[in-house]
C-alpha cells in the first residue's frame, strides 16, 4: 500500500485495503459501454451479495450510486468511475470524462478510477485526462485506480508483456495508486510485469476471465483482483465473490 501523500489519501487507502493480503474489487461500470448488467435482481441486491461475499470495493458510475443503499458500504468501499465510452461509437476505444473527483467526494467515494487504452487513436486525450485526474486526486486526497489496457489500431496482442509493462509504467509515473490490467497467461511473464510496476497491480477478469486464471495471477505476483463480469454474470455472484475473497485474502471460503 502506498504510504505517501496526504493524511486523507492515506486514510482512504487504508480503508480500501481492509486486508493487508490483497484487494478484491468488483467493477460494475459496464452498463455504459455494453448495456445493462446481466444479473438477477436489482443493483442494490447485487451489492448486498458482493458485500456479504467479502468484496473490498465496487466500481460504479455516479448515477448507479443513487440506486445503492448506504449500508452496503459499511465494509465495502465505493470507487467512482470517471470516464466512459459505448460499444456503439465509431471508436469504442476512445474514452471521455463523465465525472470528476469533486463529484466522487460528494458521493462519499473512497477512490476514483480512470480507464486508458494505450495505443488507441485518442491515447493523447486519455493520458491527459489521467494526468489531470491524478492532480485533482493529489489536491483532494483521493486514491486513484488506473485501468490500463493496450488497445488500438495494429495491436493484436493486448497482453504482450513488454507493451503491458509500458502501459503500467505510464499509470505509475503519472500518479496512480493502483493499476488494473489484463495480465498475460504465462506466470513468468506476470511476475516480470508486476515486479516492474512500482504500484500494486490488480488482475482483470475480463470476458474470458475465470477464477482459476485469476488464482494463477495472484500466485505470480498480482496484488489483487478486479473482476466484474466473472462475478456478476455468474449464477451465484455471492459464491464467486466468496471464492475470490478466499484467494485474495488467503482465507478459507466462507471464513471472513
Buried (B, 14 or more C-beta within 10 A) or exposed (E): BBEEBBEEBBEBBEBBBBBEEBBBBBBBBBBBBBEEBEBEEEBEBBBBBBBBBBBBBBBBBBEBBEEBEEEBBEBBBBBBBBBBBEEEEEEBBBBEBBBBBEBBBEBEBBBBBBBBBBBBEBBEBBBEBBBBBBEBBBEBBBBBBBBBBBBBEEBEEBBBBEBBBBBBBBBBEBBBBBBBBBBBEBBEBBBBBBEBBEBBBBBBBBEEBEBEBBBBBBEBBBBBBBBBBBBBBBEEBBBBBBBBBBBBBEBEEEEE
